[in-house]
Amino acid sequence: MTDFVMRECPEVVDGQICFIRLGTCGTPNKDVKLGTVVIQKDSIMIKRNPNGFRKNSKEKKYLVSDPVEADPGVTNEV
């Protein structure tokens, strides 16, 4: 649903749009306790590469982007 909203909303809205995702996620960080609210300052994209799953393929199975910084005007409001 997030993908749909991100692609379709700009087609019917004039001006700037700010998307804020609320939800759950896991973390490998043992210092983050269950129920903690976390505000991310950046994010990465992980995209599945179908060619990487072919037999004898030397391509990576997943493509990972460089981190993209969040808008400080949004993250600093919390």
C-alpha atoms as one frame of an Amber mdcrd trajectory, in Angstrom:
protein
   0.000   0.000   0.000   2.864   2.404   0.734   4.163   1.989  -2.804   0.716
   2.755  -4.223   0.291   5.889  -2.094   3.777   7.202  -2.930   3.155   6.809
  -6.664  -0.478   7.860  -6.921  -0.958  10.716  -4.414   1.297  13.183  -6.269
  -0.977  12.736  -9.315  -4.005  14.167  -7.492  -2.449  16.657  -5.049  -1.096
  20.099  -5.897   1.992  21.311  -4.049   4.347  19.566  -1.674   3.495  16.333
   0.106   5.118  14.956   3.249   4.827  11.199   3.782   5.394   9.822   7.268
   5.367   6.065   7.678   4.046   4.777  10.979   4.503   1.122  11.651   6.669
  -1.538  13.139  10.089  -2.828  12.211  12.761  -5.062  13.614  16.226  -4.047
  14.730  19.469  -5.894  15.324  20.317  -3.300  18.016  19.864  -4.903  21.442
  19.816  -1.439  23.106  16.434  -0.674  21.489  13.802  -2.144  23.788  10.410
  -3.446  22.698   7.913  -0.582  22.407  10.548   2.133  21.824   9.597   4.903
  19.395  12.392   5.425  16.866  12.685   8.404  14.501  14.939   7.566  11.563
  17.272  10.274  10.262  17.964   8.389   7.031  16.899   5.301   5.116  18.071
   2.892   2.439  16.300   1.036  -0.340  16.715  -2.719  -0.697  15.464  -4.020
  -4.027  15.280  -7.646  -5.093  17.215  -8.362  -8.281  15.447 -11.239 -10.085
  18.504 -11.905 -12.274  20.560 -12.656  -9.159  18.428 -15.719  -8.456  19.104
 -17.386 -11.811  21.258 -20.491 -11.827  24.987 -19.624 -12.108  24.254 -15.885
 -11.946  27.106 -13.701 -10.708  24.766 -10.747 -10.078  23.848  -9.707  -6.554
  20.490 -11.011  -5.353  19.665  -7.730  -3.635  20.571  -4.166  -4.596  21.130
  -1.763  -1.698  21.116   2.014  -2.148  23.276   4.542  -0.359  21.544   6.126
   2.673  19.181   9.008   1.893  18.826  11.646   4.612  15.345  12.410   5.897
  14.047  15.977   5.794  15.280  17.586   9.051  12.245  19.879   8.991  10.110
  16.802   9.586  12.323  14.681  11.851  13.246  17.591  14.149   9.578  18.339
  14.919   9.220  15.240  17.068
